[in-house]
Amino acid sequence: MSRFLPDNFTMMLVAAVILASFFPVSGVAADYFGLATKVAIGLLFFLHGARLSRDVVIAGFLHWKLHLTILAATFVLFPLIGLCAGVLVPSILPPALYAGILFLCVLPSTVQSSIAFTSIAGGNVPAAICSASASNIFGMFLTPLLAGVLLSASGHAEFSLDALQSILLQLLAPFILGQVLQPWIGNFMRAKKKLLMPVDRGSILMVVYLAFSDSVTEGLWQTISIRDLAVVIIVNMLILAIVLAVTMYGSRWAGFSKQDEIAITFCGSKKSLASGIPIATVIFTGQSIGSIVLPLMLFHQIQLMVCAVIAQKYTDAAKKAQTEHVEPAAQA
């Protein structure tokens, strides 16, 4: 039953949205808070770079077929589904929330939950580590490019090279600095992961609070109804279901092992809240992004609940197969 309950971080995100809805930051205070948020985001990506072992990435790239499959699911399949969802606009899905759906579809995969679910299900963990990490590295370039192309094509935004420049300065530069220093501080960062977790989560909560403060000030909840939220949840569930089906059955059809299938299924179907929200603040600088990140926040919880069930199914199937294998051997 607990797998269907929101995790603690999701509850903190909800609390940040509620706080911003009743007590939005504005004026000079918002300017200073925005500056502090940019510093926190830079620190977040510095920590990502410092933690990521280059040995793991280099070793993992040897399994190129699996990694290309996951990247294709993340940056090709998802965006194509997002474009197809455009048929729902504007009669069913509001344009502002559809822009959030498109942004969701071009984001990189998660790292922590992809690895965790792959491990629980008995999949190829080293490959999951490499693919999820590579997805986030490529996402710094691909996400702003794909977002610009898709949003421009759908008439929601004009693509600007300024967004890519901001990504390079605010996100990629701290990440590279972390990678440069990784040989000296990497082990410490990985060993003190729990102590550094407040930096990870705190920066995301700051971004969410600031984003929804701006949106609430501009009348977000006057333009989005309960019905709109329900539509976004249903669309998110359909997108996730399609991607899970394609990655799971497609990997079997392509001849991957069961362990690789598990890694492809979990890494190829995830979208990163930790990377997505900071990237949104950079790509959509000067814009209200509450409606942009709302579909991502909802998708985050949906993917956790659904993948927890699937991981348990994989585990149960493995135990059953092992039992069936042991019993005939014992009889013999």
C-alpha positions in Angstrom: 0.0 0.0 0.0 2.9 2.4 0.8 4.0 2.3 -2.8 0.9 4.2 -3.8 1.5 7.0 -1.2 3.4 10.1 -2.2 7.1 10.1 -1.2 8.4 12.6 1.3 10.0 14.8 -1.4 6.7 15.0 -3.3 5.0 16.1 -0.1 7.6 18.8 0.2 7.0 19.9 -3.3 3.2 20.1 -2.6 4.0 22.2 0.5 6.1 24.6 -1.6 3.3 25.0 -4.1 0.8 25.7 -1.3 3.1 28.1 0.4 3.6 30.0 -2.9 -0.2 30.0 -3.5 -0.9 31.8 -0.2 2.4 33.6 0.5 4.1 34.3 -2.9 7.4 36.1 -2.9 7.4 39.3 -5.0 9.2 42.6 -5.6 12.7 43.1 -4.3 12.5 40.0 -2.1 11.8 37.9 -5.3 14.9 39.4 -7.0 17.1 38.4 -4.1 15.4 35.0 -3.8 15.9 34.5 -7.5 19.6 35.2 -7.2 19.9 32.8 -4.3 18.1 30.2 -6.4 20.6 30.6 -9.3 23.5 30.0 -6.9 21.7 26.9 -5.5 21.1 25.5 -9.0 24.8 26.0 -9.9 25.8 24.2 -6.7 23.4 21.4 -7.5 25.0 20.7 -10.9 28.5 21.1 -9.5 27.6 18.3 -7.1 26.3 16.2 -10.0 29.6 16.5 -11.7 31.6 15.9 -8.6 29.8 12.7 -7.8 29.8 11.1 -11.3 32.7 8.7 -11.6 34.3 8.9 -15.1 35.3 5.2 -14.8 31.7 4.1 -14.6 30.7 6.2 -17.6 33.7 5.0 -19.7 33.1 1.4 -18.9 29.4 1.6 -19.4 29.7 3.1 -22.9 31.0 -0.3 -24.1 27.4 -1.5 -24.1 26.5 1.1 -26.8 23.4 -0.7 -28.2 21.6 -0.6 -24.9 22.5 3.0 -24.3 21.4 4.1 -27.7 18.1 2.4 -27.1 17.6 4.2 -23.9 18.6 7.6 -25.4 16.2 7.0 -28.3 13.3 6.3 -25.9 14.2 9.5 -23.9 14.9 11.9 -26.7 13.0 10.5 -29.7 10.0 8.4 -28.5 8.9 10.7 -25.8 9.0 13.9 -28.0 7.0 12.1 -30.8 4.3 11.1 -28.3 4.3 14.7 -27.0 3.7 16.0 -30.5 0.9 13.6 -31.0 -0.7 14.9 -27.8 -1.1 18.2 -29.6 -4.4 17.0 -31.1 -5.9 17.6 -27.6 -5.2 21.3 -27.8 -7.1 23.5 -27.1 -10.4 21.6 -26.8 -9.3 19.2 -24.1 -5.8 20.3 -23.0 -5.0 24.0 -22.4 -2.1 25.4 -24.5 -0.1 26.5 -21.4 -0.2 23.0 -19.9 0.5 21.4 -23.3 3.7 23.4 -23.4 4.5 21.8 -20.0 3.8 18.3 -21.5 6.2 19.1 -24.4 8.8 20.2 -22.0 8.4 17.1 -20.0 8.9 14.9 -23.1 12.3 16.4 -23.9 13.8 16.0 -20.4 16.6 13.5 -19.6 16.0 10.4 -17.5 16.3 10.3 -13.8 19.4 9.0 -12.1 18.5 7.9 -8.6 15.1 6.3 -9.2 16.2 4.6 -12.5 19.1 2.9 -10.8 17.1 2.1 -7.7 14.2 0.4 -9.6 16.7 -1.4 -11.9 18.4 -2.8 -8.8 15.2 -3.8 -7.1 14.0 -5.7 -10.2 17.4 -7.5 -10.7 18.5 -5.6 -13.8 21.8 -4.4 -15.2 22.7 -1.8 -12.6 26.1 -0.7 -14.2 24.3 -0.1 -17.5 21.6 1.8 -15.7 24.1 4.0 -13.9 25.9 4.8 -17.2 22.7 5.4 -19.2 21.0 7.6 -16.7 24.1 9.6 -16.2 24.7 10.0 -19.9 21.1 11.0 -20.4 21.6 13.9 -18.0 24.8 15.0 -19.7 23.3 14.9 -23.2 20.2 16.5 -21.8 22.0 19.8 -21.1 22.3 20.2 -24.9 19.4 18.2 -26.3 16.7 19.4 -23.9 17.0 23.1 -24.8 17.4 22.3 -28.5 14.4 19.9 -28.6 12.3 22.2 -26.4 13.0 25.1 -28.7 12.1 23.1 -31.9 9.0 21.5 -30.5 7.6 24.6 -28.8 8.3 26.7 -31.9 6.7 24.1 -34.1 3.6 24.1 -31.9 3.4 27.9 -31.8 4.2 28.2 -28.1 7.6 29.8 -28.1 10.4 31.1 -30.3 13.7 29.3 -30.1 16.6 31.4 -28.9 20.3 30.7 -28.7 20.3 32.7 -25.5 18.7 29.7 -23.8 21.5 27.4 -24.9 24.1 30.0 -23.8 22.4 30.2 -20.3 22.5 26.4 -20.1 26.2 26.4 -20.8 26.9 29.1 -18.2 24.6 28.2 -15.4 24.4 24.4 -15.6 27.2 22.9 -17.8 30.0 25.0 -16.4 29.4 24.0 -12.8 29.0 20.4 -13.9 32.4 20.5 -15.8 34.0 22.1 -12.8 32.7 19.3 -10.6 34.0 16.7 -13.1 37.5 18.4 -13.1 37.6 18.2 -9.3 36.0 14.7 -9.1 39.3 12.8 -8.7 40.0 14.7 -5.5 36.5 15.2 -4.0 34.4 12.5 -5.7 34.8 9.9 -3.1 33.9 12.4 -0.3 30.8 13.5 -2.2 29.6 10.0 -2.8 30.3 9.0 0.9 28.5 12.1 2.3 25.5 11.8 0.0 22.9 12.0 2.8 24.6 15.1 4.3 24.5 16.8 0.9 20.9 15.8 0.1 19.5 19.0 1.5 21.4 20.9 -1.2 19.8 18.7 -3.9 16.3 18.9 -2.6 16.6 22.4 -1.2 17.6 23.9 -4.6 14.6 22.3 -6.3 12.2 23.4 -3.6 13.5 27.0 -4.0 12.9 26.9 -7.7 9.4 25.5 -7.3 8.5 28.1 -4.7 9.8 30.9 -6.9 8.2 29.6 -10.0 4.8 29.2 -8.5 5.1 32.6 -6.7 5.5 34.3 -10.1 2.7 32.2 -11.6 0.3 32.8 -8.7 1.0 36.5 -8.9 0.0 36.4 -12.6 -3.2 34.4 -11.8 -2.2 30.8 -12.4 -5.1 29.3 -10.4 -7.6 31.5 -12.1 -6.6 30.0 -15.5 -6.2 26.3 -14.5 -9.1 24.3 -13.2 -9.5 20.9 -11.5 -10.6 19.5 -14.8 -7.4 20.8 -16.4 -5.3 19.0 -13.7 -7.3 15.8 -14.2 -6.6 16.0 -18.0 -2.9 16.4 -17.4 -2.8 13.5 -15.1 -4.6 11.3 -17.6 -2.3 12.4 -20.4 0.8 11.8 -18.3 -0.5 8.3 -17.5 -1.1 7.5 -21.2 2.4 8.8 -22.1 4.0 6.7 -19.4 2.0 3.6 -20.4 3.0 3.9 -24.1 6.7 4.4 -23.3 6.7 1.5 -20.8 5.1 -0.8 -23.3 7.5 0.1 -26.1 10.6 -0.1 -24.0 9.6 -3.4 -22.3 8.3 -5.3 -25.3 10.6 -3.6 -27.8 13.7 -4.6 -25.8 12.5 -8.2 -25.8 11.9 -8.1 -29.6 15.4 -6.7 -30.1 16.9 -9.7 -28.3 18.2 -8.0 -25.1 18.7 -10.1 -22.0 16.2 -9.9 -19.1 18.7 -7.7 -17.1 19.1 -5.3 -20.0 15.4 -5.2 -20.6 14.9 -4.1 -17.0 17.5 -1.3 -17.4 15.9 -0.1 -20.7 12.4 -0.2 -19.2 13.2 1.9 -16.1 15.8 4.2 -17.6 13.9 4.8 -20.8 10.6 5.6 -19.2 11.7 8.2 -16.5 11.9 12.0 -16.6 14.1 13.9 -14.2 12.4 16.4 -11.9 15.8 17.2 -10.4 17.2 18.3 -13.8 13.9 19.5 -15.3 13.0 22.2 -12.9 16.4 23.9 -12.9 16.6 23.7 -16.7 13.1 25.2 -17.0 14.2 28.3 -15.1 17.1 28.8 -17.5 15.2 28.1 -20.8 12.2 30.1 -19.8 14.0 33.0 -18.1 11.7 36.0 -17.5 8.6 33.8 -18.1 6.1 32.4 -15.6 6.9 28.7 -15.5 4.4 27.4 -13.0 2.2 25.8 -15.8 5.4 24.5 -17.5 6.7 22.5 -14.5 3.3 21.4 -13.2 2.9 18.4 -15.6 6.5 17.4 -14.7 5.7 17.4 -10.9 2.6 15.3 -11.5 4.5 12.9 -13.8 7.2 12.5 -11.1 4.8 11.0 -8.7 3.0 8.9 -11.3 6.3 7.3 -12.5 7.4 6.5 -9.0 4.1 4.7 -8.2 3.8 2.8 -11.5 7.5 1.7 -11.6 7.4 0.5 -8.0 4.7 -1.9 -9.0 6.5 -3.0 -12.1 9.8 -3.5 -10.2 8.0 -5.7 -7.7 6.4 -7.7 -10.6 9.9 -8.3 -12.0 11.2 -9.4 -8.6 8.2 -11.8 -8.1 8.7 -13.3 -11.6 12.4 -13.9 -10.9 11.7 -15.6 -7.6 9.0 -17.8 -9.2 11.4 -18.8 -12.0 14.1 -19.6 -9.5 11.7 -21.7 -7.5 10.5 -23.6 -10.5 14.2 -24.2 -11.5 15.2 -25.5 -8.0 12.2 -27.9 -7.6 12.9 -30.2 -10.6 16.6 -30.2 -9.6 15.7 -31.3 -6.1 13.4 -34.0 -7.4 16.2 -35.3 -9.6 
